[in-house]
């Protein structure tokens, strides 16, 4: 059954014209009846604005203007959004077919749950399938002491939870998602929907790969909120335990030999991009 709750998706972008149209199409192809799609571009000088104009009638709101970075753009977009369900999709990622309907239906059937994440597929620069990212249920100890394993484009939440925790914190440049999920988990249960909902692109120029020292510092700040952070001498032990626990948990759910439905891999063909730079 198609859920009719309004869904707001925000995409932030800067100089990502190469990927942007595929991202937009993956959202619009959801054919979700109550979709509000917002795209905030940071003043790109590539083909991004031309692409956005082509989809002007289908996108609820878009602009191209200088901002204070990715987190600032996302915060502005989410503040403008009016949906009861929310999520964001970076301009190099994709939603898989039926993702929004699956999430909306999950929320309809679980009124006590305010946030949920699904699984994801890793794709390469051109959009070809690399491997699945099949994940375990949320565990705050593992989340703090191993790493933020939630696939960001597969995470969705109710507006009431986002407003309850105060939204995105603009001080975080890379770990804004890690910070938000941590604050979600401090006040409510984060659920896991074992279904592939999105694709995450893996390529050398990725922000998270090129700025890892900053990401590590931000992650450490978030980890310091753990009740176990006071035991400084035990921190290496906690990290080791979390790493082992996550790997055993993934082994138990078959994550290391998971198979992806052929129709999902085939669906990637429509979003494949040229390997040539614009």
N, C-alpha and C positions, 0 to 999 in steps of 0.2 A: 504494500500500500504506500502510495506517495505521501510523504509528510508535507504539511503546508505551513510549517513554522518559518517565518522569515529568517533567511540565512545571509549574513554579511561576510564577504571575503575581501580582504585588503591585500593588494600587491604593491610593494615598494620597488623602485627601480632607479638605476643610474647607469647610463652608458651600457645598457644591456639589450640594445636593439636586436642583437643577434638571436637572443632567446625569447624576447618579450612576446612575440606573436604566438609562439607555441604555448606559452604559459596562459595567455589570454584565452586562446581557443580551448585549452583543457578545462578552463572554468566555465566558459559559455556552453561548451558541449555537454555539461552536466544536465542541461535542460531542466534545472530545478525551478519549479513554478514561482517561488517566492525568493528569488536571488537578488541581492543588492551587491554589486561588484564595484569596488573603488580601486583606482590605480593612482598612486602618487609617485611621480617621476621627479627626480632631483635636479631638473634642468639639463637633461642630456642634450648633447650636440650631435648625436648619431641619428639613426633613422627612427628612434623611439617615438617622437612626436607624430611623425607621419603615420606610424602604425596605430597610435592611439586615436588619431582622427578617423582612420578607417573603421574603427569600432565605436565611434562616438554614440551611435544610437543604441548600442547594446550594453555599454558601460554606464552605470548609474552616475558616477562622478569620476573625473580625472583632472589632473593638472600637471604642469611641468614648470617647476620653479625651484630655486635654490632652497635647501633646507639644512638642518644641522646634523644630517647623517641618517642612517637607516632607522635607528630607534626612534628618532624624532619624527620621521615620515610615517612609520607604523603607528606611533601614538596619535598623530594627527588624524590618520585614516580611521583608526578604531574609535576615536572620539566622535567622528562625524557619522560613523555607521549607526544604523537604527535597527539592526536585526536582533532577535532574541538569541540566536546562535551565531558564533563568531569564529573566525580563524584567519590566518594570514598565509600567503603563498609568495615566496620570493620569486623574482622575475626570471630565475633560471630553473625553477622547479615546475612540476606538473601535478595536477589532480588526475587520478585514474577514473575511468568510467564508473558512474554510479556512486561515487564516494559521498557526495553530499546527501543523497537520498538515504544511504546506509546509516550515516551519522544522525540525520534527523529522525529516522525511524528508531534508532537506538535511544535517543533522548526521549522520544515519545513513550517508549516502553520502560524507561528507567527515570521517572520523574525526580527521584532523589539524588541522581548523579548530575554533577555540574560540569565535569570535564572528562573527556575521553580521548585516547589516542589509538590509532591503528598501526599497522605495519607499513612498510615502504619498499620500493625497489630502487636500487642504485642504477643510474644510467650514466653514460659517458657524455663527453662534450657534444657529440652529434645526436645524442638521444637513444643510443643503442643500449640494450639491457646488459648489465654487468653481473649483478647478483641480488638476491633478496635480502632484506633486512627484517627478519622475523623476530619480534621482540617478546620479552617476558612481561608479566604483570608489573605494575608499579611497586617499587620497594624503595623507600626513602633512604635507607642505609646504603644500598647499592648506588642509588642516584647521587648521594653525597660523596661516597668514597671510591667508586669506580669512575663513572662519568655520566653525563646527561645522555642517556641512551634513547630518549623519546624522539622519534622522527618529527622534527618541527612541523613540516607541512601536513602531517597526519594527525595533528593535535587540534581539537576543537573544544569550545566551552560555551556556557551560557553567559549572557550579558551580566546577569546578577552576580556571578562569581567574579568576573573581571572588575566590576565596579566595587565589589566588596573589598578586594585587595588593593585597590587604587590604581589598577592598570599598569602599563609598562613603566619602568624606571629608566629615564633618559640617561642616567649616569653610566649604564652598561652599553658598551659599543659592540661587543661580540656575544656575550652571555645573557643578552636580554631575555631570551627564551628560557634558559636555565633558571634565571632569577624569578621569572613569572611562574614557571611550573613549581618551583620551590615554595613560593608564597601560596599558590593554589593548594599544594599538599599540606600546608600548615593549618588550613581551615576546612578542608574537605577531602573526600576520597577521589583520587584520580583513577578512572577505570581504563581498561584495555579492551579494545575491540579487535579480535584476531582476524583481521581482514586487511588486504593491501589497499591502501587509500591514496597513496601519492608516490611520486618519483622524486628522488634527490639527485641532482647532477654532480658528478665528481670530475673535477678538472683542475689543472695547476693554479689558475688565477683565482680560485675561490677565496673569498675573504677569510673564512675560518682557517684555511690552510696557510695563507700568507701572513697571518698575524697571530700565530700560535702563542708567543710569549704573553701578549696582552690577554688572550683568552684564558691562559693558565692563571694569570693573576686574578681575573674576574671570577673564575671558578673557585679559586681558593677563598675568596671573600664570601662566596655563597656557602661553601663547605664549613666556614667558621660558625655558621648558625646552628650546626648540629649540636645536640646535647653532649656528644662525645668529643667535641672540639677542645674541651678543657683538659683532656688527657693527652697532653702533647707528646709524651714519650711513646704513647700507643698508636700514634697516627700511622706509621708505616705498617703496623699490624692490621689496623682497620682497613687500610687500602688493599692489603693482600687478601684479607678475608672477603672483602666486597668483590674483588676480581674473581676469586674462586667461586663464590656463591653465584655470581652472574653467569659464569661459564657453565657451571653445573645446571643451573636453571634453564639456560638456553639448550643445553644438551637434552634435558628432559622433555622439552617441547618440540624437539626435532629441528631447531633453528639452523643447525649446521648442514643439514641435508634437505632443507625445505624445497619443495617444488612449487613453482609459480604457474597458475593456470595459463594455458597456451593463449587463450583469448586476450589476456591482459598484455602479454608480450607482443602479440600481434597488434594490439591497439596503439602501441608506441609508434608504429609506422606513420600514422597521420600527423605526428608531432615532431618527426625527425627533421633536423636542420642540416644545411650544407656545412661541410667542413671548412669552407673558405671564409675568411674574415671579410666583413663588409668594407 
